[in-house]
Amino acid sequence: MKRASRPLRCNRNKDPAIGNIPVVRSTHRKVVNRTKGIDMSRHFGQRAVVIGAGIGGLSAAGALSSAFQEVAILERDVLPASIMSRAGVPQDRHPHLLLAGGLQALDSLFPGFAQDLAAAGAVPVNVFKDVQYERPDVGALPRRDCGTSLLCGSRPLIEHTLRRKVTAIANVKVQSQSRVTEIVPAATRPMVKFENDAGVGAAIEADLVVDASGRGAPTLGLLDVLGWERLQETVVGVDISYTTAVLRPGRTSFDWQNLVTLPDPAASATAGLIIPLEGGRWFTSISHHGATDRPGTWEEYLAAARQLKTPAVYNAVYKLLPPGGLRHFVFDASRWRHFERLKRLPRGILPVADSLCRFNPVYGQGMTVAAREAKLLRDILDRVAGEVDPIEALQAAFMSEVGALLQAPWNMGRERRLRLSDHARRAPGAVRGEPAVRGCSIPGCRGRSGGPEGVLRCRAAHGAVRLAE
């Protein structure tokens, strides 16, 4: 007969660094994974805490679930029960694209994810047979079936589908309305302090804390408390704004499903985009680097669409009317926080996703990179399970390998940034004079041969295709 597990001990802590608040501590009892027959207490520990329930946090929690008795996700927002936007993801009302590499990573971490996403309404798109990709120098690129398909849907749909897969894992618990205030350092197990929406504080002890908070504030704050060296950052000024509308095309029919119109950097920094999403709808967006004025009405949006290099976006939308009006978003800079350059990380701390590297959103890289980081995390967990100190080995291995994963999408975004007009390049923090990336650095990739089609095929496969530039 299966023995009932003992409840976690919760008491009032007397440590002045933590304060007189409820603390959930580890029981340190022997834990056996009944499915795989692995003594997990010998390998990793009782509890992992993930800060943030976005794509990065959810993906990481799934990767960790087989290595810890319990995985607790602390999320500041109220998480909706249905498919809808939430305050902590202000850009989720704008286009998101889960590229093929990200979809494959999530389907590996959560078998059946792609099938569930399609069943929820995501639209399959063949790359690049169904994509009209317009460059200012040559116009629309030839259509080719690259043997890769995407599933297009809104960010709320993708996150909701992923959250359902994660919460179906028995030992993963999501705790919403839990705003993390700090990580308290410890020699063996760090403590995560958080508050609920009423300001009532609590703390939870963990063997591993994964910071998927987005801006990395909990980990950066811990480094300050410890008095460690200032973290190096690479910042590329973007200064981009984009305006988005959701449309219902009805019976309107075109020979493409995705439409991307790139700008001519010598003359304009304006790009256009149309992608399908669930419910028979379209996202249409216009982005501009260095913009001070942005369309405030649908008429102004159409006027901006007329200024694009080709009339394809305007011709597709001018007869339609957005029922929900226009949405705006501004992004100042791409930012790579070089945790991987530290000699070591604080014991039991691991930053991931946007806490590590925040990409220009118009390139559609963020969700895919976060998913691929989670898959890397799972792969490393398998490799270091037999180490004397697997937590330390996990931290060291992840930091030594994640840089290579980030470099390709970072370079591809930077390359186009360097080609913008002089007006756009005056954005704060812009990088000048760095070499452009011409092809894929991944051995065996067909994109290594160069040429527009090879590079596009590579970017679709590895998570760095440009949506708008």
C-alpha positions in Angstrom: 0.0 0.0 0.0 1.3 3.4 -0.9 2.4 5.4 2.1 1.0 8.9 2.4 3.6 11.6 2.1 4.2 13.8 5.1 3.2 17.4 4.8 5.8 20.1 4.3 6.7 21.8 7.6 5.6 25.5 7.8 6.8 27.6 10.8 7.6 31.1 11.8 11.2 31.8 11.1 13.4 33.6 13.5 16.2 34.4 11.1 16.4 38.2 10.9 17.2 38.0 7.2 13.9 36.3 6.6 11.7 37.8 9.2 8.8 36.5 11.2 6.9 35.0 8.2 5.6 31.5 7.3 8.4 29.4 5.8 7.9 26.2 3.9 11.0 24.0 4.5 12.2 20.8 3.0 11.8 17.6 4.9 14.8 16.0 3.3 13.2 12.5 3.4 14.2 9.9 0.8 12.3 10.4 -2.4 11.9 7.7 -5.0 10.5 8.2 -8.5 8.2 5.2 -8.8 7.9 5.6 -12.6 11.6 5.4 -13.4 12.9 3.7 -10.3 15.4 6.5 -9.6 16.2 7.7 -6.0 15.9 11.4 -6.8 17.0 12.5 -3.3 20.5 11.1 -4.1 20.5 13.1 -7.3 18.9 16.5 -7.0 16.7 17.2 -4.0 13.2 17.7 -2.8 12.0 21.0 -4.3 12.7 23.4 -7.2 11.1 26.8 -7.2 10.4 28.6 -10.5 9.8 32.3 -10.5 7.4 33.2 -13.3 4.7 31.3 -15.1 5.4 32.6 -18.6 6.6 30.4 -21.4 10.1 30.2 -19.9 9.0 29.4 -16.4 6.4 26.8 -17.5 8.9 25.1 -19.9 11.6 25.0 -17.2 9.1 23.5 -14.7 8.3 20.7 -17.0 12.0 20.0 -17.5 12.6 19.9 -13.8 9.6 17.8 -12.8 11.3 14.4 -13.2 14.3 15.4 -11.1 12.6 16.9 -8.0 9.9 15.7 -5.7 8.1 19.0 -6.0 8.3 21.9 -8.4 6.6 25.1 -7.3 5.9 28.0 -9.7 5.4 31.4 -8.2 3.6 33.8 -10.4 2.7 37.4 -9.7 -0.4 37.6 -11.9 -3.8 36.1 -11.5 -3.7 33.3 -14.1 -6.8 33.2 -16.2 -8.8 30.0 -16.4 -9.6 30.7 -20.1 -7.7 32.0 -23.1 -7.2 35.7 -22.4 -4.5 38.3 -21.9 -3.0 39.0 -18.6 -1.3 42.1 -17.1 2.2 40.5 -16.7 2.5 40.0 -20.5 1.7 43.5 -21.9 2.8 42.5 -25.4 0.5 39.4 -25.6 -2.1 41.4 -27.6 0.5 41.6 -30.4 1.8 38.9 -32.8 3.8 36.0 -31.4 5.2 33.1 -33.4 6.4 29.8 -32.0 9.0 28.8 -34.5 9.6 25.2 -35.5 12.5 24.8 -33.2 10.4 25.9 -30.2 7.5 23.8 -31.2 9.7 20.7 -31.4 11.3 21.5 -28.0 7.9 21.9 -26.3 6.6 18.7 -27.9 9.7 16.9 -26.6 9.2 18.2 -23.1 5.4 17.8 -23.2 4.4 15.0 -25.5 1.2 15.9 -27.4 1.7 19.7 -27.0 1.6 20.4 -30.8 -1.5 18.2 -31.1 -3.2 20.1 -28.3 -2.2 23.5 -29.7 -3.7 22.6 -33.1 -6.8 21.2 -31.5 -7.2 24.5 -29.6 -7.3 26.4 -32.9 -3.7 27.2 -33.9 -3.3 27.6 -37.6 -0.8 25.3 -39.4 1.5 27.2 -41.8 3.9 25.6 -44.2 7.3 27.3 -44.3 7.8 28.9 -46.8 5.1 27.6 -49.1 2.4 29.6 -47.2 4.5 32.6 -46.4 4.8 35.7 -48.7 8.1 37.2 -47.6 8.8 40.5 -49.3 12.2 42.1 -49.4 12.8 45.6 -50.7 15.5 44.6 -53.1 13.9 41.6 -54.9 10.2 41.8 -53.9 8.4 38.6 -52.9 10.8 35.6 -52.5 9.9 32.4 -54.4 7.7 30.0 -52.5 9.3 26.7 -51.4 8.1 23.8 -49.3 11.0 23.5 -46.8 9.4 20.6 -45.1 8.7 22.6 -41.9 5.4 23.7 -40.5 4.5 26.3 -37.8 1.4 26.6 -35.7 0.2 30.2 -35.5 -1.9 31.4 -32.7 -2.1 34.2 -30.1 0.3 34.3 -27.1 -2.6 33.7 -24.7 -3.6 30.5 -26.6 0.0 29.2 -26.6 0.5 30.0 -22.9 -2.8 28.5 -21.9 -2.1 25.3 -23.8 1.3 25.0 -22.2 0.0 25.8 -18.7 -2.6 23.0 -19.0 0.2 20.5 -19.9 2.3 21.7 -16.9 -0.5 21.6 -14.4 -1.3 18.1 -15.4 2.0 17.0 -14.0 1.3 15.7 -10.5 4.3 17.2 -8.7 4.1 20.7 -10.3 2.1 23.3 -8.5 1.4 26.8 -9.8 0.8 29.5 -7.1 -0.6 32.7 -8.6 -0.8 36.1 -7.0 2.6 35.4 -5.4 5.0 38.3 -6.1 8.6 37.3 -5.4 10.4 40.1 -3.4 13.8 38.6 -2.9 16.0 35.5 -2.8 17.7 35.1 0.6 21.2 33.6 0.2 22.1 30.4 2.0 25.1 28.1 2.1 23.0 25.1 1.0 19.4 26.0 0.1 18.3 29.5 -0.9 15.0 30.9 0.4 12.5 32.7 -1.9 10.4 35.4 -0.2 7.1 36.4 -1.8 3.9 38.3 -1.0 0.3 37.7 -2.0 -2.0 40.3 -3.4 -2.9 41.5 0.1 0.8 42.1 0.9 1.0 39.1 3.3 4.5 37.6 3.1 5.8 34.0 3.1 9.0 32.2 2.1 9.8 28.8 0.6 13.0 26.9 0.8 14.4 25.2 -2.4 17.3 23.1 -3.6 17.1 25.0 -6.9 15.6 28.4 -7.8 15.0 29.1 -11.5 14.6 32.8 -12.2 12.2 33.1 -15.2 10.9 36.5 -13.9 11.6 38.2 -17.2 14.0 41.0 -16.1 16.0 38.9 -13.7 15.4 41.2 -10.7 15.5 38.5 -8.0 18.8 37.2 -9.2 20.3 40.6 -9.7 19.2 41.6 -6.3 20.8 38.6 -4.8 24.1 39.4 -6.5 23.9 42.9 -4.9 23.3 41.5 -1.5 26.2 39.1 -1.8 28.4 42.0 -3.0 29.5 40.2 -6.2 31.0 41.8 -9.2 28.7 43.9 -11.4 27.1 41.7 -14.1 28.2 42.5 -17.7 25.5 43.3 -20.2 25.4 43.7 -24.0 22.6 46.1 -25.0 21.6 46.8 -28.6 19.3 49.8 -28.9 16.1 49.0 -30.8 13.7 51.8 -30.1 10.9 50.1 -32.0 7.2 50.7 -31.7 4.5 48.6 -33.3 0.8 49.0 -33.8 -1.4 46.0 -34.0 -5.0 45.2 -34.9 -7.0 42.0 -34.8 -9.2 41.5 -38.0 -11.8 39.1 -39.2 -11.0 38.6 -42.9 -14.2 36.7 -43.5 -14.3 35.2 -47.0 -11.3 37.2 -48.1 -8.9 34.7 -49.8 -5.2 35.1 -50.6 -2.6 32.6 -51.7 -0.6 33.1 -48.5 -1.2 32.7 -44.8 1.6 34.8 -43.5 2.7 38.1 -45.1 5.9 39.8 -44.2 6.9 43.1 -45.8 10.4 44.3 -44.9 11.6 47.9 -45.0 14.3 49.4 -47.2 16.8 50.5 -44.6 18.1 53.3 -46.8 14.7 54.9 -47.1 12.4 53.7 -44.4 12.3 51.7 -41.1 8.7 50.7 -41.4 7.7 47.0 -41.8 4.3 45.2 -42.1 3.0 41.9 -41.0 -0.1 39.7 -41.2 -0.3 36.3 -39.5 -3.3 34.1 -38.8 -4.5 33.2 -35.3 -7.3 31.1 -33.8 -10.9 31.8 -34.5 -10.5 32.7 -38.2 -8.8 36.0 -37.3 -5.7 37.9 -38.4 -3.1 39.9 -36.6 -1.8 42.8 -38.6 1.0 44.9 -37.4 3.1 47.8 -38.5 6.4 48.4 -36.8 8.8 51.4 -37.0 12.3 52.0 -35.6 12.8 55.3 -34.0 9.2 56.3 -34.4 7.8 59.2 -32.5 4.3 59.2 -34.0 2.3 56.0 -34.3 -1.1 55.4 -35.8 -3.9 56.3 -33.4 -6.8 55.5 -35.7 -7.6 52.9 -38.3 -7.4 55.6 -41.0 -3.9 56.5 -39.8 -3.0 52.8 -39.8 -4.0 52.4 -43.4 -2.1 55.5 -44.3 1.0 53.9 -42.7 0.4 50.7 -44.6 0.3 52.7 -47.9 3.9 53.8 -47.1 5.3 50.2 -47.1 7.6 49.1 -49.9 4.8 47.0 -51.5 1.0 47.4 -51.3 0.3 43.8 -50.2 -0.5 44.6 -46.5 -2.7 47.6 -47.5 -4.5 45.6 -50.2 -5.3 42.8 -47.7 -6.7 45.0 -44.9 -8.1 48.2 -46.3 -11.7 46.9 -46.6 -11.7 45.5 -43.0 -12.4 47.2 -39.7 -10.7 46.1 -36.4 -13.5 45.5 -33.9 -11.2 46.0 -30.9 -9.3 49.1 -32.1 -5.5 49.4 -32.2 -2.9 48.2 -29.7 0.6 49.7 -29.2 3.8 48.4 -27.8 7.3 50.0 -27.5 10.5 48.1 -27.0 13.7 50.0 -26.3 16.6 47.6 -26.4 17.6 43.9 -26.7 19.6 42.9 -23.6 21.9 40.0 -22.9 22.8 39.7 -19.2 26.0 37.7 -19.2 25.5 35.4 -16.2 27.5 32.9 -18.2 30.6 35.1 -17.7 30.5 34.9 -13.9 33.0 32.5 -12.4 30.1 30.8 -10.7 26.5 31.4 -9.8 25.2 31.6 -6.3 24.4 28.2 -4.9 21.1 26.8 -6.3 20.3 29.8 -8.6 19.7 29.5 -12.3 18.4 32.4 -14.5 16.7 31.4 -17.8 14.7 32.9 -20.7 14.3 36.7 -20.7 16.1 36.9 -17.4 19.2 35.9 -19.4 18.5 37.4 -22.8 15.7 39.6 -24.0 15.3 39.7 -27.8 13.7 42.2 -30.1 10.2 40.9 -30.2 9.6 41.5 -33.9 12.0 38.7 -34.8 9.8 36.1 -33.1 12.6 34.5 -31.1 11.7 34.8 -27.5 9.3 31.9 -26.9 11.4 29.5 -29.1 14.6 30.3 -27.3 12.9 29.9 -23.9 11.6 26.4 -25.0 15.0 25.4 -26.3 16.7 26.5 -23.1 14.2 24.3 -21.2 15.1 21.3 -23.4 18.8 22.0 -22.8 18.0 22.1 -19.1 16.4 18.7 -19.2 19.2 17.2 -21.3 21.8 18.4 -18.7 19.7 17.0 -15.9 20.0 13.6 -17.5 23.8 14.0 -17.9 24.7 15.2 -14.4 22.3 13.0 -12.4 25.2 10.9 -11.1 27.5 13.8 -10.0 28.5 14.2 -6.4 26.9 17.6 -6.4 24.4 17.6 -9.2 23.0 21.1 -8.5 26.4 22.7 -8.9 27.1 20.5 -11.9 23.7 21.6 -13.4 24.5 25.2 -12.9 27.9 25.0 -14.4 26.9 22.9 -17.4 23.9 25.1 -18.3 25.9 28.3 -18.1 28.7 26.9 -20.2 26.3 25.7 -23.0 23.5 28.3 -23.0 25.7 31.0 -24.6 26.0 29.0 -27.9 22.2 28.6 -27.9 21.7 32.3 -27.6 24.4 33.5 -29.9 22.7 32.6 -33.3 19.4 34.3 -32.7 21.1 37.3 -31.0 23.4 37.8 -34.0 20.6 37.4 -36.5 18.6 40.1 -34.8 21.7 42.4 -34.5 22.6 42.0 -38.2 19.5 43.6 -39.4 19.7 46.3 -36.7 23.0 47.4 -38.1 21.5 47.9 -41.6 18.8 50.4 -40.5 18.9 53.9 -41.7 21.1 56.5 -40.0 18.0 58.0 -38.4 17.0 54.7 -36.8 20.6 53.8 -35.7 20.6 56.9 -33.5 18.5 54.9 -31.0 20.1 54.8 -27.5 22.7 52.1 -27.1 22.7 51.1 -30.8 25.7 48.9 -31.8 27.8 50.0 -34.7 30.4 48.4 -36.8 30.0 44.8 -35.7 30.4 42.0 -38.3 27.1 40.7 -39.7 26.2 37.0 -39.5 25.9 35.6 -43.0 24.9 32.0 -42.5 24.1 29.4 -39.9 26.9 28.1 -37.6 25.1 24.9 -36.8 26.9 21.9 -38.4 24.9 20.1 -41.0 22.3 22.8 -41.4 21.2 23.4 -45.0 21.3 27.2 -44.3 25.1 27.0 -44.3 25.1 27.0 -48.1 24.0 30.6 -48.1 21.5 32.4 -50.3 18.1 33.8 -49.2 16.2 30.5 -49.3 18.9 28.6 -47.4 19.1 31.2 -44.7 15.3 31.4 -44.3 15.1 27.7 -44.1 17.7 27.6 -41.3 16.1 30.4 -39.4 12.7 28.7 -39.4 14.3 25.5 -38.1 16.4 27.0 -35.4 14.2 29.7 -34.0 15.6 32.9 -35.6 13.3 33.7 -38.6 12.6 37.4 -39.0 9.0 38.4 -38.8 9.6 42.1 -39.5 12.8 44.1 -39.8 
